[in-house]
Amino acid sequence: MKNSFDEKILEEANDWIKTNQKIVLATVIQTWGSSPRQVGSRMVINENGDFSGSVSGGCVESAVVRESLQLIKQEKPFKKIEFKVSNESAWEVGLACGGEIAIYLEQINQ
């Protein structure tokens, strides 16, 4: 079964690649407790900070964009990031509801 939401995200990524932009694919790889998006949810981020798709909610996604831009800047191929309710920044990134989430970031090249 095709997922039109995933197709839209990948089409956006392909368009950015065609214009020689560096991009990162963010994928939810694990969740615990309350989580707004399920494992496998995706988001693409380009070097300008534009994004398409969703891996969580507002503040978490802002942090994912920041981490993705750092990944591009540092020219690293991948990184795993986690947001846990026990982190000091739990309230800051919007996980005060008790959920935890792990997201895998990877640069995508032509």
PDB file as gemmi writes it, atoms N, CA and C in Angstrom:
CRYST1    1.000    1.000    1.000  90.00  90.00  90.00 P 1                      
ATOM      1  N   MET A   1       0.837  -1.183   0.000  1.00  0.00           N  
ATOM      2  CA  MET A   1       0.000   0.000   0.000  1.00  0.00           C  
ATOM      3  C   MET A   1       0.886   1.252   0.000  1.00  0.00           C  
ATOM      4  N   LYS A   2       0.597   2.152  -0.881  1.00  0.00           N  
ATOM      5  CA  LYS A   2       1.378   3.384  -0.979  1.00  0.00           C  
ATOM      6  C   LYS A   2       0.903   4.386   0.057  1.00  0.00           C  
ATOM      7  N   ASN A   3       1.854   5.116   0.602  1.00  0.00           N  
ATOM      8  CA  ASN A   3       1.560   6.161   1.565  1.00  0.00           C  
ATOM      9  C   ASN A   3       1.809   7.496   0.862  1.00  0.00           C  
ATOM     10  N   SER A   4       0.748   8.230   0.553  1.00  0.00           N  
ATOM     11  CA  SER A   4       0.896   9.475  -0.210  1.00  0.00           C  
ATOM     12  C   SER A   4       1.671  10.530   0.570  1.00  0.00           C  
ATOM     13  N   PHE A   5       1.591  10.493   1.909  1.00  0.00           N  
ATOM     14  CA  PHE A   5       2.340  11.449   2.725  1.00  0.00           C  
ATOM     15  C   PHE A   5       3.839  11.217   2.551  1.00  0.00           C  
ATOM     16  N   ASP A   6       4.288   9.945   2.614  1.00  0.00           N  
ATOM     17  CA  ASP A   6       5.699   9.615   2.399  1.00  0.00           C  
ATOM     18  C   ASP A   6       6.133   9.958   0.982  1.00  0.00           C  
ATOM     19  N   GLU A   7       5.275   9.698   0.006  1.00  0.00           N  
ATOM     20  CA  GLU A   7       5.614  10.023  -1.380  1.00  0.00           C  
ATOM     21  C   GLU A   7       5.836  11.518  -1.539  1.00  0.00           C  
ATOM     22  N   LYS A   8       4.999  12.343  -0.915  1.00  0.00           N  
ATOM     23  CA  LYS A   8       5.147  13.797  -1.000  1.00  0.00           C  
ATOM     24  C   LYS A   8       6.488  14.229  -0.410  1.00  0.00           C  
ATOM     25  N   ILE A   9       6.845  13.658   0.739  1.00  0.00           N  
ATOM     26  CA  ILE A   9       8.108  13.998   1.398  1.00  0.00           C  
ATOM     27  C   ILE A   9       9.285  13.633   0.503  1.00  0.00           C  
ATOM     28  N   LEU A  10       9.249  12.438  -0.066  1.00  0.00           N  
ATOM     29  CA  LEU A  10      10.353  11.986  -0.915  1.00  0.00           C  
ATOM     30  C   LEU A  10      10.417  12.770  -2.222  1.00  0.00           C  
ATOM     31  N   GLU A  11       9.274  13.182  -2.751  1.00  0.00           N  
ATOM     32  CA  GLU A  11       9.264  14.029  -3.952  1.00  0.00           C  
ATOM     33  C   GLU A  11       9.902  15.386  -3.636  1.00  0.00           C  
ATOM     34  N   GLU A  12       9.586  15.928  -2.465  1.00  0.00           N  
ATOM     35  CA  GLU A  12      10.177  17.216  -2.043  1.00  0.00           C  
ATOM     36  C   GLU A  12      11.694  17.061  -1.924  1.00  0.00           C  
ATOM     37  N   ALA A  13      12.134  15.966  -1.300  1.00  0.00           N  
ATOM     38  CA  ALA A  13      13.567  15.701  -1.163  1.00  0.00           C  
ATOM     39  C   ALA A  13      14.223  15.601  -2.531  1.00  0.00           C  
ATOM     40  N   ASN A  14      13.585  14.912  -3.456  1.00  0.00           N  
ATOM     41  CA  ASN A  14      14.122  14.757  -4.808  1.00  0.00           C  
ATOM     42  C   ASN A  14      14.230  16.112  -5.510  1.00  0.00           C  
ATOM     43  N   ASP A  15      13.230  16.959  -5.344  1.00  0.00           N  
ATOM     44  CA  ASP A  15      13.276  18.305  -5.938  1.00  0.00           C  
ATOM     45  C   ASP A  15      14.456  19.101  -5.387  1.00  0.00           C  
ATOM     46  N   TRP A  16      14.681  19.012  -4.075  1.00  0.00           N  
ATOM     47  CA  TRP A  16      15.803  19.737  -3.470  1.00  0.00           C  
ATOM     48  C   TRP A  16      17.136  19.183  -3.962  1.00  0.00           C  
ATOM     49  N   ILE A  17      17.229  17.876  -4.106  1.00  0.00           N  
ATOM     50  CA  ILE A  17      18.463  17.257  -4.598  1.00  0.00           C  
ATOM     51  C   ILE A  17      18.752  17.734  -6.022  1.00  0.00           C  
ATOM     52  N   LYS A  18      17.707  17.827  -6.840  1.00  0.00           N  
ATOM     53  CA  LYS A  18      17.875  18.283  -8.224  1.00  0.00           C  
ATOM     54  C   LYS A  18      18.420  19.710  -8.297  1.00  0.00           C  
ATOM     55  N   THR A  19      18.188  20.503  -7.252  1.00  0.00           N  
ATOM     56  CA  THR A  19      18.706  21.879  -7.232  1.00  0.00           C  
ATOM     57  C   THR A  19      20.005  21.956  -6.417  1.00  0.00           C  
ATOM     58  N   ASN A  20      20.643  20.798  -6.243  1.00  0.00           N  
ATOM     59  CA  ASN A  20      21.944  20.685  -5.560  1.00  0.00           C  
ATOM     60  C   ASN A  20      21.934  21.138  -4.105  1.00  0.00           C  
ATOM     61  N   GLN A  21      20.794  21.014  -3.443  1.00  0.00           N  
ATOM     62  CA  GLN A  21      20.735  21.335  -2.020  1.00  0.00           C  
ATOM     63  C   GLN A  21      21.107  20.105  -1.204  1.00  0.00           C  
ATOM     64  N   LYS A  22      21.752  20.342  -0.094  1.00  0.00           N  
ATOM     65  CA  LYS A  22      22.040  19.261   0.836  1.00  0.00           C  
ATOM     66  C   LYS A  22      20.793  19.029   1.675  1.00  0.00           C  
ATOM     67  N   ILE A  23      20.468  17.751   1.917  1.00  0.00           N  
ATOM     68  CA  ILE A  23      19.275  17.449   2.694  1.00  0.00           C  
ATOM     69  C   ILE A  23      19.549  16.357   3.718  1.00  0.00           C  
ATOM     70  N   VAL A  24      18.687  16.342   4.714  1.00  0.00           N  
ATOM     71  CA  VAL A  24      18.719  15.320   5.757  1.00  0.00           C  
ATOM     72  C   VAL A  24      17.339  14.683   5.835  1.00  0.00           C  
ATOM     73  N   LEU A  25      17.330  13.350   5.939  1.00  0.00           N  
ATOM     74  CA  LEU A  25      16.099  12.611   6.159  1.00  0.00           C  
ATOM     75  C   LEU A  25      16.046  12.244   7.636  1.00  0.00           C  
ATOM     76  N   ALA A  26      14.995  12.671   8.321  1.00  0.00           N  
ATOM     77  CA  ALA A  26      14.789  12.353   9.735  1.00  0.00           C  
ATOM     78  C   ALA A  26      13.692  11.302   9.821  1.00  0.00           C  
ATOM     79  N   THR A  27      13.967  10.215  10.554  1.00  0.00           N  
ATOM     80  CA  THR A  27      13.011   9.119  10.685  1.00  0.00           C  
ATOM     81  C   THR A  27      12.849   8.743  12.154  1.00  0.00           C  
ATOM     82  N   VAL A  28      11.599   8.637  12.607  1.00  0.00           N  
ATOM     83  CA  VAL A  28      11.335   8.165  13.965  1.00  0.00           C  
ATOM     84  C   VAL A  28      11.683   6.674  13.997  1.00  0.00           C  
ATOM     85  N   ILE A  29      12.626   6.308  14.884  1.00  0.00           N  
ATOM     86  CA  ILE A  29      13.037   4.898  14.950  1.00  0.00           C  
ATOM     87  C   ILE A  29      12.573   4.205  16.227  1.00  0.00           C  
ATOM     88  N   GLN A  30      12.139   4.982  17.222  1.00  0.00           N  
ATOM     89  CA  GLN A  30      11.659   4.364  18.453  1.00  0.00           C  
ATOM     90  C   GLN A  30      10.854   5.380  19.247  1.00  0.00           C  
ATOM     91  N   THR A  31       9.796   4.909  19.900  1.00  0.00           N  
ATOM     92  CA  THR A  31       9.005   5.764  20.786  1.00  0.00           C  
ATOM     93  C   THR A  31       8.702   4.998  22.071  1.00  0.00           C  
ATOM     94  N   TRP A  32       8.474   5.754  23.136  1.00  0.00           N  
ATOM     95  CA  TRP A  32       8.061   5.197  24.415  1.00  0.00           C  
ATOM     96  C   TRP A  32       6.975   6.098  24.969  1.00  0.00           C  
ATOM     97  N   GLY A  33       5.960   5.512  25.536  1.00  0.00           N  
ATOM     98  CA  GLY A  33       4.897   6.313  26.138  1.00  0.00           C  
ATOM     99  C   GLY A  33       4.126   7.105  25.102  1.00  0.00           C  
ATOM    100  N   SER A  34       3.700   8.272  25.489  1.00  0.00           N  
ATOM    101  CA  SER A  34       2.909   9.136  24.621  1.00  0.00           C  
ATOM    102  C   SER A  34       3.796   9.768  23.548  1.00  0.00           C  
ATOM    103  N   SER A  35       3.405   9.584  22.289  1.00  0.00           N  
ATOM    104  CA  SER A  35       4.178  10.151  21.182  1.00  0.00           C  
ATOM    105  C   SER A  35       3.218  10.559  20.071  1.00  0.00           C  
ATOM    106  N   PRO A  36       3.361  11.789  19.550  1.00  0.00           N  
ATOM    107  CA  PRO A  36       2.429  12.257  18.517  1.00  0.00           C  
ATOM    108  C   PRO A  36       2.595  11.570  17.162  1.00  0.00           C  
ATOM    109  N   ARG A  37       3.759  10.991  16.886  1.00  0.00           N  
ATOM    110  CA  ARG A  37       4.002  10.343  15.589  1.00  0.00           C  
ATOM    111  C   ARG A  37       4.554   8.940  15.840  1.00  0.00           C  
ATOM    112  N   GLN A  38       4.220   8.021  14.967  1.00  0.00           N  
ATOM    113  CA  GLN A  38       4.627   6.626  15.127  1.00  0.00           C  
ATOM    114  C   GLN A  38       5.995   6.348  14.506  1.00  0.00           C  
ATOM    115  N   VAL A  39       6.557   5.194  14.875  1.00  0.00           N  
ATOM    116  CA  VAL A  39       7.814   4.746  14.285  1.00  0.00           C  
ATOM    117  C   VAL A  39       7.644   4.707  12.763  1.00  0.00           C  
ATOM    118  N   GLY A  40       8.649   5.195  12.052  1.00  0.00           N  
ATOM    119  CA  GLY A  40       8.601   5.244  10.591  1.00  0.00           C  
ATOM    120  C   GLY A  40       8.186   6.600  10.043  1.00  0.00           C  
ATOM    121  N   SER A  41       7.692   7.486  10.900  1.00  0.00           N  
ATOM    122  CA  SER A  41       7.319   8.831  10.443  1.00  0.00           C  
ATOM    123  C   SER A  41       8.573   9.550   9.970  1.00  0.00           C  
ATOM    124  N   ARG A  42       8.416  10.363   8.920  1.00  0.00           N  
ATOM    125  CA  ARG A  42       9.586  10.994   8.295  1.00  0.00           C  
ATOM    126  C   ARG A  42       9.410  12.491   8.100  1.00  0.00           C  
ATOM    127  N   MET A  43      10.575  13.112   7.972  1.00  0.00           N  
ATOM    128  CA  MET A  43      10.637  14.546   7.690  1.00  0.00           C  
ATOM    129  C   MET A  43      11.938  14.774   6.921  1.00  0.00           C  
ATOM    130  N   VAL A  44      11.917  15.637   5.915  1.00  0.00           N  
ATOM    131  CA  VAL A  44      13.145  16.009   5.208  1.00  0.00           C  
ATOM    132  C   VAL A  44      13.420  17.478   5.483  1.00  0.00           C  
ATOM    133  N   ILE A  45      14.711  17.781   5.608  1.00  0.00           N  
ATOM    134  CA  ILE A  45      15.146  19.135   5.921  1.00  0.00           C  
ATOM    135  C   ILE A  45      16.236  19.514   4.933  1.00  0.00           C  
ATOM    136  N   ASN A  46      16.144  20.702   4.330  1.00  0.00           N  
ATOM    137  CA  ASN A  46      17.222  21.115   3.423  1.00  0.00           C  
ATOM    138  C   ASN A  46      18.177  22.061   4.138  1.00  0.00           C  
ATOM    139  N   GLU A  47      19.255  22.396   3.459  1.00  0.00           N  
ATOM    140  CA  GLU A  47      20.307  23.215   4.058  1.00  0.00           C  
ATOM    141  C   GLU A  47      19.852  24.619   4.427  1.00  0.00           C  
ATOM    142  N   ASN A  48      18.698  25.047   3.916  1.00  0.00           N  
ATOM    143  CA  ASN A  48      18.156  26.362   4.244  1.00  0.00           C  
ATOM    144  C   ASN A  48      17.223  26.322   5.453  1.00  0.00           C  
ATOM    145  N   GLY A  49      16.990  25.106   5.981  1.00  0.00           N  
ATOM    146  CA  GLY A  49      16.087  24.959   7.115  1.00  0.00           C  
ATOM    147  C   GLY A  49      14.642  24.735   6.721  1.00  0.00           C  
ATOM    148  N   ASP A  50      14.363  24.641   5.419  1.00  0.00           N  
ATOM    149  CA  ASP A  50      13.014  24.310   4.963  1.00  0.00           C  
ATOM    150  C   ASP A  50      12.783  22.834   5.245  1.00  0.00           C  
ATOM    151  N   PHE A  51      11.540  22.459   5.551  1.00  0.00           N  
ATOM    152  CA  PHE A  51      11.271  21.051   5.810  1.00  0.00           C  
ATOM    153  C   PHE A  51       9.897  20.642   5.320  1.00  0.00           C  
ATOM    154  N   SER A  52       9.738  19.326   5.192  1.00  0.00           N  
ATOM    155  CA  SER A  52       8.473  18.732   4.770  1.00  0.00           C  
ATOM    156  C   SER A  52       8.300  17.455   5.566  1.00  0.00           C  
ATOM    157  N   GLY A  53       7.082  17.175   5.989  1.00  0.00           N  
ATOM    158  CA  GLY A  53       6.809  15.983   6.773  1.00  0.00           C  
ATOM    159  C   GLY A  53       6.761  16.300   8.252  1.00  0.00           C  
ATOM    160  N   SER A  54       6.701  15.236   9.073  1.00  0.00           N  
ATOM    161  CA  SER A  54       6.586  15.431  10.511  1.00  0.00           C  
ATOM    162  C   SER A  54       7.136  14.225  11.265  1.00  0.00           C  
ATOM    163  N   VAL A  55       7.880  14.492  12.337  1.00  0.00           N  
ATOM    164  CA  VAL A  55       8.379  13.426  13.203  1.00  0.00           C  
ATOM    165  C   VAL A  55       7.862  13.578  14.632  1.00  0.00           C  
ATOM    166  N   SER A  56       7.206  14.667  14.951  1.00  0.00           N  
ATOM    167  CA  SER A  56       6.684  14.880  16.301  1.00  0.00           C  
ATOM    168  C   SER A  56       5.827  16.129  16.305  1.00  0.00           C  
ATOM    169  N   GLY A  57       6.034  16.967  17.311  1.00  0.00           N  
ATOM    170  CA  GLY A  57       5.309  18.220  17.415  1.00  0.00           C  
ATOM    171  C   GLY A  57       6.256  19.397  17.310  1.00  0.00           C  
ATOM    172  N   GLY A  58       5.729  20.576  17.353  1.00  0.00           N  
ATOM    173  CA  GLY A  58       6.443  21.828  17.131  1.00  0.00           C  
ATOM    174  C   GLY A  58       7.842  21.967  17.671  1.00  0.00           C  
ATOM    175  N   CYS A  59       8.003  21.927  19.001  1.00  0.00           N  
ATOM    176  CA  CYS A  59       9.322  22.194  19.588  1.00  0.00           C  
ATOM    177  C   CYS A  59      10.317  21.093  19.270  1.00  0.00           C  
ATOM    178  N   VAL A  60       9.870  19.843  19.248  1.00  0.00           N  
ATOM    179  CA  VAL A  60      10.763  18.738  18.890  1.00  0.00           C  
ATOM    180  C   VAL A  60      11.220  18.910  17.451  1.00  0.00           C  
ATOM    181  N   GLU A  61      10.302  19.257  16.575  1.00  0.00           N  
ATOM    182  CA  GLU A  61      10.671  19.425  15.169  1.00  0.00           C  
ATOM    183  C   GLU A  61      11.638  20.590  14.983  1.00  0.00           C  
ATOM    184  N   SER A  62      11.497  21.647  15.758  1.00  0.00           N  
ATOM    185  CA  SER A  62      12.465  22.753  15.693  1.00  0.00           C  
ATOM    186  C   SER A  62      13.854  22.255  16.064  1.00  0.00           C  
ATOM    187  N   ALA A  63      13.927  21.406  17.089  1.00  0.00           N  
ATOM    188  CA  ALA A  63      15.217  20.845  17.506  1.00  0.00           C  
ATOM    189  C   ALA A  63      15.770  19.916  16.430  1.00  0.00           C  
ATOM    190  N   VAL A  64      14.896  19.156  15.754  1.00  0.00           N  
ATOM    191  CA  VAL A  64      15.326  18.256  14.683  1.00  0.00           C  
ATOM    192  C   VAL A  64      15.904  19.074  13.521  1.00  0.00           C  
ATOM    193  N   VAL A  65      15.271  20.186  13.198  1.00  0.00           N  
ATOM    194  CA  VAL A  65      15.789  21.059  12.135  1.00  0.00           C  
ATOM    195  C   VAL A  65      17.166  21.591  12.528  1.00  0.00           C  
ATOM    196  N   ARG A  66      17.312  22.065  13.756  1.00  0.00           N  
ATOM    197  CA  ARG A  66      18.615  22.578  14.225  1.00  0.00           C  
ATOM    198  C   ARG A  66      19.694  21.489  14.151  1.00  0.00           C  
ATOM    199  N   GLU A  67      19.366  20.294  14.634  1.00  0.00           N  
ATOM    200  CA  GLU A  67      20.323  19.183  14.600  1.00  0.00           C  
ATOM    201  C   GLU A  67      20.682  18.804  13.167  1.00  0.00           C  
ATOM    202  N   SER A  68      19.708  18.851  12.276  1.00  0.00           N  
ATOM    203  CA  SER A  68      19.943  18.521  10.859  1.00  0.00           C  
ATOM    204  C   SER A  68      20.874  19.532  10.210  1.00  0.00           C  
ATOM    205  N   LEU A  69      20.667  20.809  10.507  1.00  0.00           N  
ATOM    206  CA  LEU A  69      21.541  21.850   9.956  1.00  0.00           C  
ATOM    207  C   LEU A  69      22.967  21.689  10.480  1.00  0.00           C  
ATOM    208  N   GLN A  70      23.106  21.288  11.742  1.00  0.00           N  
ATOM    209  CA  GLN A  70      24.438  21.027  12.297  1.00  0.00           C  
ATOM    210  C   GLN A  70      25.089  19.831  11.609  1.00  0.00           C  
ATOM    211  N   LEU A  71      24.302  18.807  11.327  1.00  0.00           N  
ATOM    212  CA  LEU A  71      24.816  17.623  10.634  1.00  0.00           C  
ATOM    213  C   LEU A  71      25.372  18.009   9.264  1.00  0.00           C  
ATOM    214  N   ILE A  72      24.620  18.843   8.545  1.00  0.00           N  
ATOM    215  CA  ILE A  72      25.065  19.321   7.228  1.00  0.00           C  
ATOM    216  C   ILE A  72      26.336  20.162   7.378  1.00  0.00           C  
ATOM    217  N   LYS A  73      26.320  21.091   8.319  1.00  0.00           N  
ATOM    218  CA  LYS A  73      27.458  21.983   8.532  1.00  0.00           C  
ATOM    219  C   LYS A  73      28.728  21.203   8.887  1.00  0.00           C  
ATOM    220  N   GLN A  74      28.582  20.183   9.711  1.00  0.00           N  
ATOM    221  CA  GLN A  74      29.732  19.382  10.144  1.00  0.00           C  
ATOM    222  C   GLN A  74      30.088  18.273   9.150  1.00  0.00           C  
ATOM    223  N   GLU A  75      29.283  18.168   8.099  1.00  0.00           N  
ATOM    224  CA  GLU A  75      29.491  17.164   7.042  1.00  0.00           C  
ATOM    225  C   GLU A  75      29.549  15.742   7.593  1.00  0.00           C  
ATOM    226  N   LYS A  76      28.688  15.463   8.557  1.00  0.00           N  
ATOM    227  CA  LYS A  76      28.582  14.117   9.112  1.00  0.00           C  
ATOM    228  C   LYS A  76      27.457  13.377   8.377  1.00  0.00           C  
ATOM    229  N   PRO A  77      27.626  12.067   8.155  1.00  0.00           N  
ATOM    230  CA  PRO A  77      26.624  11.328   7.385  1.00  0.00           C  
ATOM    231  C   PRO A  77      25.346  10.997   8.152  1.00  0.00           C  
ATOM    232  N   PHE A  78      25.421  10.824   9.480  1.00  0.00           N  
ATOM    233  CA  PHE A  78      24.233  10.437  10.235  1.00  0.00           C  
ATOM    234  C   PHE A  78      24.402  10.751  11.719  1.00  0.00           C  
ATOM    235  N   LYS A  79      23.269  10.696  12.423  1.00  0.00           N  
ATOM    236  CA  LYS A  79      23.275  10.931  13.857  1.00  0.00           C  
ATOM    237  C   LYS A  79      21.945  10.446  14.429  1.00  0.00           C  
ATOM    238  N   LYS A  80      21.988   9.898  15.617  1.00  0.00           N  
ATOM    239  CA  LYS A  80      20.769   9.518  16.330  1.00  0.00           C  
ATOM    240  C   LYS A  80      20.560  10.532  17.448  1.00  0.00           C  
ATOM    241  N   ILE A  81      19.338  11.051  17.548  1.00  0.00           N  
ATOM    242  CA  ILE A  81      19.023  11.983  18.629  1.00  0.00           C  
ATOM    243  C   ILE A  81      17.838  11.439  19.409  1.00  0.00           C  
ATOM    244  N   GLU A  82      17.824  11.728  20.692  1.00  0.00           N  
ATOM    245  CA  GLU A  82      16.745  11.260  21.555  1.00  0.00           C  
ATOM    246  C   GLU A  82      16.207  12.424  22.376  1.00  0.00           C  
ATOM    247  N   PHE A  83      14.921  12.389  22.580  1.00  0.00           N  
ATOM    248  CA  PHE A  83      14.258  13.368  23.441  1.00  0.00           C  
ATOM    249  C   PHE A  83      13.531  12.561  24.505  1.00  0.00           C  
ATOM    250  N   LYS A  84      13.916  12.775  25.761  1.00  0.00           N  
ATOM    251  CA  LYS A  84      13.340  12.024  26.866  1.00  0.00           C  
ATOM    252  C   LYS A  84      12.724  12.968  27.873  1.00  0.00           C  
ATOM    253  N   VAL A  85      11.672  12.509  28.506  1.00  0.00           N  
ATOM    254  CA  VAL A  85      11.000  13.329  29.505  1.00  0.00           C  
ATOM    255  C   VAL A  85      11.922  13.620  30.680  1.00  0.00           C  
ATOM    256  N   SER A  86      12.920  12.768  30.892  1.00  0.00           N  
ATOM    257  CA  SER A  86      13.842  12.988  32.001  1.00  0.00           C  
ATOM    258  C   SER A  86      14.915  14.022  31.682  1.00  0.00           C  
ATOM    259  N   ASN A  87      15.066  14.385  30.407  1.00  0.00           N  
ATOM    260  CA  ASN A  87      16.038  15.417  30.033  1.00  0.00           C  
ATOM    261  C   ASN A  87      15.650  16.746  30.665  1.00  0.00           C  
ATOM    262  N   GLU A  88      16.653  17.546  30.994  1.00  0.00           N  
ATOM    263  CA  GLU A  88      16.380  18.875  31.533  1.00  0.00           C  
ATOM    264  C   GLU A  88      15.562  19.702  30.556  1.00  0.00           C  
ATOM    265  N   SER A  89      15.709  19.394  29.267  1.00  0.00           N  
ATOM    266  CA  SER A  89      15.023  20.181  28.240  1.00  0.00           C  
ATOM    267  C   SER A  89      13.666  19.600  27.849  1.00  0.00           C  
ATOM    268  N   ALA A  90      13.144  18.639  28.618  1.00  0.00           N  
ATOM    269  CA  ALA A  90      11.882  17.993  28.255  1.00  0.00           C  
ATOM    270  C   ALA A  90      10.758  19.006  28.054  1.00  0.00           C  
ATOM    271  N   TRP A  91      10.618  19.940  28.984  1.00  0.00           N  
ATOM    272  CA  TRP A  91       9.567  20.946  28.850  1.00  0.00           C  
ATOM    273  C   TRP A  91       9.864  21.868  27.672  1.00  0.00           C  
ATOM    274  N   GLU A  92      11.132  22.145  27.469  1.00  0.00           N  
ATOM    275  CA  GLU A  92      11.558  23.050  26.406  1.00  0.00           C  
ATOM    276  C   GLU A  92      11.200  22.508  25.017  1.00  0.00           C  
ATOM    277  N   VAL A  93      11.371  21.189  24.812  1.00  0.00           N  
ATOM    278  CA  VAL A  93      11.096  20.621  23.487  1.00  0.00           C  
ATOM    279  C   VAL A  93       9.713  20.010  23.372  1.00  0.00           C  
ATOM    280  N   GLY A  94       8.909  20.102  24.410  1.00  0.00           N  
ATOM    281  CA  GLY A  94       7.526  19.680  24.283  1.00  0.00           C  
ATOM    282  C   GLY A  94       7.228  18.247  24.637  1.00  0.00           C  
ATOM    283  N   LEU A  95       8.030  17.591  25.478  1.00  0.00           N  
ATOM    284  CA  LEU A  95       7.754  16.214  25.862  1.00  0.00           C  
ATOM    285  C   LEU A  95       7.253  16.114  27.297  1.00  0.00           C  
ATOM    286  N   ALA A  96       6.619  17.138  27.758  1.00  0.00           N  
ATOM    287  CA  ALA A  96       6.121  17.148  29.129  1.00  0.00           C  
ATOM    288  C   ALA A  96       4.979  16.146  29.326  1.00  0.00           C  
ATOM    289  N   CYS A  97       4.438  15.587  28.249  1.00  0.00           N  
ATOM    290  CA  CYS A  97       3.332  14.641  28.335  1.00  0.00           C  
ATOM    291  C   CYS A  97       3.797  13.246  28.758  1.00  0.00           C  
ATOM    292  N   GLY A  98       5.093  13.035  28.873  1.00  0.00           N  
ATOM    293  CA  GLY A  98       5.592  11.748  29.337  1.00  0.00           C  
ATOM    294  C   GLY A  98       6.164  10.872  28.252  1.00  0.00           C  
ATOM    295  N   GLY A  99       6.152  11.306  27.026  1.00  0.00           N  
ATOM    296  CA  GLY A  99       6.669  10.497  25.932  1.00  0.00           C  
ATOM    297  C   GLY A  99       8.158  10.658  25.720  1.00  0.00           C  
ATOM    298  N   GLU A 100       8.724   9.696  25.016  1.00  0.00           N  
ATOM    299  CA  GLU A 100      10.120   9.744  24.611  1.00  0.00           C  
ATOM    300  C   GLU A 100      10.188   9.321  23.151  1.00  0.00           C  
ATOM    301  N   ILE A 101      11.199   9.832  22.459  1.00  0.00           N  
ATOM    302  CA  ILE A 101      11.297   9.567  21.031  1.00  0.00           C  
ATOM    303  C   ILE A 101      12.764   9.532  20.604  1.00  0.00           C  
ATOM    304  N   ALA A 102      13.087   8.611  19.688  1.00  0.00           N  
ATOM    305  CA  ALA A 102      14.429   8.550  19.094  1.00  0.00           C  
ATOM    306  C   ALA A 102      14.273   8.780  17.599  1.00  0.00           C  
ATOM    307  N   ILE A 103      15.133   9.632  17.059  1.00  0.00           N  
ATOM    308  CA  ILE A 103      15.055  10.001  15.642  1.00  0.00           C  
ATOM    309  C   ILE A 103      16.429   9.813  15.011  1.00  0.00           C  
ATOM    310  N   TYR A 104      16.440   9.166  13.862  1.00  0.00           N  
ATOM    311  CA  TYR A 104      17.677   8.932  13.115  1.00  0.00           C  
ATOM    312  C   TYR A 104      17.758   9.971  12.004  1.00  0.00           C  
ATOM    313  N   LEU A 105      18.859  10.714  11.974  1.00  0.00           N  
ATOM    314  CA  LEU A 105      19.098  11.718  10.940  1.00  0.00           C  
ATOM    315  C   LEU A 105      20.157  11.202   9.991  1.00  0.00           C  
ATOM    316  N   GLU A 106      19.909  11.304   8.702  1.00  0.00           N  
ATOM    317  CA  GLU A 106      20.933  10.898   7.728  1.00  0.00           C  
ATOM    318  C   GLU A 106      20.926  11.834   6.549  1.00  0.00           C  
ATOM    319  N   GLN A 107      22.142  12.223   6.130  1.00  0.00           N  
ATOM    320  CA  GLN A 107      22.266  13.053   4.933  1.00  0.00           C  
ATOM    321  C   GLN A 107      21.990  12.181   3.722  1.00  0.00           C  
ATOM    322  N   ILE A 108      21.276  12.737   2.772  1.00  0.00           N  
ATOM    323  CA  ILE A 108      20.961  12.039   1.527  1.00  0.00           C  
ATOM    324  C   ILE A 108      21.681  12.756   0.404  1.00  0.00           C  
ATOM    325  N   ASN A 109      22.425  12.001  -0.378  1.00  0.00           N  
ATOM    326  CA  ASN A 109      23.155  12.567  -1.514  1.00  0.00           C  
ATOM    327  C   ASN A 109      22.535  12.075  -2.814  1.00  0.00           C  
ATOM    328  N   GLN A 110      22.968  12.687  -3.905  1.00  0.00           N  
ATOM    329  CA  GLN A 110      22.442  12.307  -5.218  1.00  0.00           C  
ATOM    330  C   GLN A 110      22.671  10.885  -5.509  1.00  0.00           C  
TER     331      GLN A 110                                                      
END                                                                             
